[in-house]
Amino acid sequence: MLATYVWFPTRHNWFICVRLCRLLEIESDQCGRPAEGFDSCTGQQDTRMTSPVRVIVVGAGNRGDNYSQFATIHPERMKVVGVADPRKFARMKLQQRHKIEDENVFNDWRSIVERQKFADAVLICTPDRLHKEPAVAFAKKGYHVLLEKPMATTVEDCTAIVRACTESDVMLSVAHVLRYDPLIHKIKELIDAGVIGDVIHIQHLEPVGFYHFAHSFVRGNWRNQAESSFALLAKSCHDIDLIHHWAGARRCVKVSSFGSVSHFKKENKPAGAADRCMECSVENDCPYSACKIYLDRMKQGHTGWPVSVICQSSLPDIEIVTEALKTGPYGRCVYECDNDVCSNQVVNMEFEGGLTAALSMVAFTEEICQRKTAIYGSKGELSYDGHEIRVFDFLTQRTTKHTALSNAPKNSGLSGHGGADYHLMDAFISAVANNDPSLICSGPEETLMSHLLVFDAERSRLESSVVYCGEGKRA
Ligand SMILES: NC(=O)c1ccc[n+]([C@@H]2O[C@H](COP(=O)([O-])OP(=O)(O)OC[C@H]3O[C@@H](n4cnc5c(N)ncnc54)[C@H](O)[C@@H]3O)[C@@H](O)[C@H]2O)c1
């Protein structure tokens, strides 16, 4: 029963599971088999639990705040009963919104695990380097875990999280939100239905966006590997996970990768530029100017991301944003930061049976994270632009268009990633309420396998060599 719980959402995962059992040294017959006729990611109403699923939010920043809004949309399905965050503003915001009792408001997650279990699940939304410890501790206390991606920043820590959840018989959902996007799910359905025949090649682009990259990966939380993680893990573990998912039961056998920090370096600082945008005489000609990214948006009444991120202790207004740019990290010249993560990276993969895949992650784009994918098969070509899927059939030479409806509410904290944030929460809460891990699309086994692939790709980049997956030490 334990293993069925954690290991086997789908029949297609069975092969992955057997490999993973070896990695974790678990007997494969402990794993059980996927339920017949199961169809995940389609959303399901809760039937078992009559009272709302009780959750604790650990890390009430941008993501924790967003996910907690599921309780506002569906109070009958989820209740936020606890919060932990060292930032008073962040935890108070959630306490007020969800009427959390004083005794359940903490400035550190450790205080919660010292207490008797008082909720069904935990949403772990702390910074990248603070995932493993709370994930393992909460799993051991018997909480079901929704864990932000990346799972953790080392192979050992990712593996330890999966092991703790397995041994504690709790569900783990990693926030690979794209897996819950109805269009992404549709792509998998079309592949599995054979509409393009055998999948031969997958080409996938992650356009990070020029100001998004400057915000998050040059000035912000993910700029420096020692403080967070390498860019491929922080940004594109989603994308490798999608490629791995679309490749199906085929294992990736080899990977190579190249990438570096381009442009955002001291030597590219324009003549006459100051160290801070607020004092810079050439700021007007700079697309990465903090005045344009934050202050101009604020002046137009935009107080959401990325403006909200730079105001850590209060709601944004013009004075607070101005002060943050004068003194804080987000007002720095992009050519004078301590950034060291890649701004562009390519990953080439070969899967069993000769399926090849190529991922490009690039900072310098107009689109903000609007992925583009082309999947080439023996009978047709499938392309995806984030809005619709087109399938060109080689035999009939006709193109069919596919869309997928999302019932995610608009203009809430959960409308992010095209509504996929909502669908992730919907699936996790349903899984807990129904005691049914098959509703989770991003469970431990596939997620760990795709994370391992990310570590292999980064090792290839660092060593300038082709890496045979699973062999040798990972990055
Ligand atoms: N799934 C996605 O698409 C997606 C998107 C963005 C970020 N993320 C990931 O989500 C995580 C959180 O990102 P974010 O943008 O919300 O960051 P954030 O900085 O806004 O929030 C993190 C919060 O954790 C709090 N925290 C720090 N130490 C803590 C502790 N000991 N106990 C409790 N709380 C603590 C911080 O004070 C902060 O409020 C990161 O791992 C990030 O990589 C995922």
The ligand as an SDF file (V2000), in Angstrom:
LIG
                    3D

 44 48  0  0  0  0  0  0  0  0999 V2000
    7.0620   26.4240   -9.9150 N   0  0  0  0  0  0  0  0  0  0  0  0
    7.4760   27.5350  -10.4830 C   0  0  0  0  0  0  0  0  0  0  0  0
    7.1980   27.7970  -11.6330 O   0  0  0  0  0  0  0  0  0  0  0  0
    8.3010   28.5160   -9.6850 C   0  0  0  0  0  0  0  0  0  0  0  0
    8.3360   29.8590  -10.0370 C   0  0  0  0  0  0  0  0  0  0  0  0
    9.0920   30.7260   -9.2590 C   0  0  0  0  0  0  0  0  0  0  0  0
    9.8010   30.2420   -8.1700 C   0  0  0  0  0  0  0  0  0  0  0  0
    9.7730   28.9210   -7.8720 N   0  0  0  0  0  0  0  0  0  0  0  0
   10.4960   28.3680   -6.7080 C   0  0  0  0  0  0  0  0  0  0  0  0
    9.7000   28.5810   -5.5520 O   0  0  0  0  0  0  0  0  0  0  0  0
   10.5320   28.7960   -4.4080 C   0  0  0  0  0  0  0  0  0  0  0  0
   10.1280   30.0990   -3.7260 C   0  0  0  0  0  0  0  0  0  0  0  0
   10.2650   31.1550   -4.6590 O   0  0  0  0  0  0  0  0  0  0  0  0
    9.5810   32.5840   -4.4030 P   0  0  0  0  0  0  0  0  0  0  0  0
    9.6200   33.3140   -5.6870 O   0  0  0  0  0  0  0  0  0  0  0  0
    8.2960   32.4210   -3.7070 O   0  0  0  0  0  0  0  0  0  0  0  0
   10.6470   33.2250   -3.4080 O   0  0  0  0  0  0  0  0  0  0  0  0
   10.3780   34.2800   -2.2540 P   0  0  0  0  0  0  0  0  0  0  0  0
   11.6970   34.7910   -1.8460 O   0  0  0  0  0  0  0  0  0  0  0  0
    9.3280   35.2540   -2.6900 O   0  0  0  0  0  0  0  0  0  0  0  0
    9.7540   33.3970   -1.0650 O   0  0  0  0  0  0  0  0  0  0  0  0
   10.5180   32.5370   -0.2540 C   0  0  0  0  0  0  0  0  0  0  0  0
   10.0720   32.7670    1.1610 C   0  0  0  0  0  0  0  0  0  0  0  0
   10.6850   31.7980    2.0270 O   0  0  0  0  0  0  0  0  0  0  0  0
   10.9140   32.4420    3.2580 C   0  0  0  0  0  0  0  0  0  0  0  0
   11.8390   31.6930    4.1150 N   0  0  0  0  0  0  0  0  0  0  0  0
   13.1860   31.7610    4.1610 C   0  0  0  0  0  0  0  0  0  0  0  0
   13.6440   30.9660    5.1430 N   0  0  0  0  0  0  0  0  0  0  0  0
   12.5660   30.3820    5.7360 C   0  0  0  0  0  0  0  0  0  0  0  0
   12.4020   29.4770    6.8270 C   0  0  0  0  0  0  0  0  0  0  0  0
   13.4540   28.9940    7.5230 N   0  0  0  0  0  0  0  0  0  0  0  0
   11.1340   29.0930    7.1800 N   0  0  0  0  0  0  0  0  0  0  0  0
   10.0750   29.5620    6.4920 C   0  0  0  0  0  0  0  0  0  0  0  0
   10.1890   30.4380    5.4610 N   0  0  0  0  0  0  0  0  0  0  0  0
   11.4120   30.8360    5.0750 C   0  0  0  0  0  0  0  0  0  0  0  0
   11.4260   33.8020    2.8170 C   0  0  0  0  0  0  0  0  0  0  0  0
   11.3780   34.7770    3.8620 O   0  0  0  0  0  0  0  0  0  0  0  0
   10.4900   34.1390    1.6900 C   0  0  0  0  0  0  0  0  0  0  0  0
    9.3540   34.8730    2.1060 O   0  0  0  0  0  0  0  0  0  0  0  0
   11.9600   28.7790   -4.9180 C   0  0  0  0  0  0  0  0  0  0  0  0
   12.5100   27.5040   -4.7280 O   0  0  0  0  0  0  0  0  0  0  0  0
   11.8100   29.0490   -6.4070 C   0  0  0  0  0  0  0  0  0  0  0  0
   12.8560   28.5500   -7.2110 O   0  0  0  0  0  0  0  0  0  0  0  0
    9.0310   28.0580   -8.5970 C   0  0  0  0  0  0  0  0  0  0  0  0
  1  2  1  0
  2  3  2  0
  2  4  1  0
  4  5  1  0
  4 44  2  0
  5  6  2  0
  6  7  1  0
  7  8  2  0
  8  9  1  0
  8 44  1  0
  9 10  1  0
  9 42  1  0
 10 11  1  0
 11 12  1  0
 11 40  1  0
 12 13  1  0
 13 14  1  0
 14 15  2  0
 14 16  1  0
 14 17  1  0
 17 18  1  0
 18 19  2  0
 18 20  1  0
 18 21  1  0
 21 22  1  0
 22 23  1  0
 23 24  1  0
 23 38  1  0
 24 25  1  0
 25 26  1  0
 25 36  1  0
 26 27  1  0
 26 35  1  0
 27 28  2  0
 28 29  1  0
 29 30  1  0
 29 35  2  0
 30 31  1  0
 30 32  2  0
 32 33  1  0
 33 34  2  0
 34 35  1  0
 36 37  1  0
 36 38  1  0
 38 39  1  0
 40 41  1  0
 40 42  1  0
 42 43  1  0
M  CHG  2   8   1  16  -1
M  END
$$$$
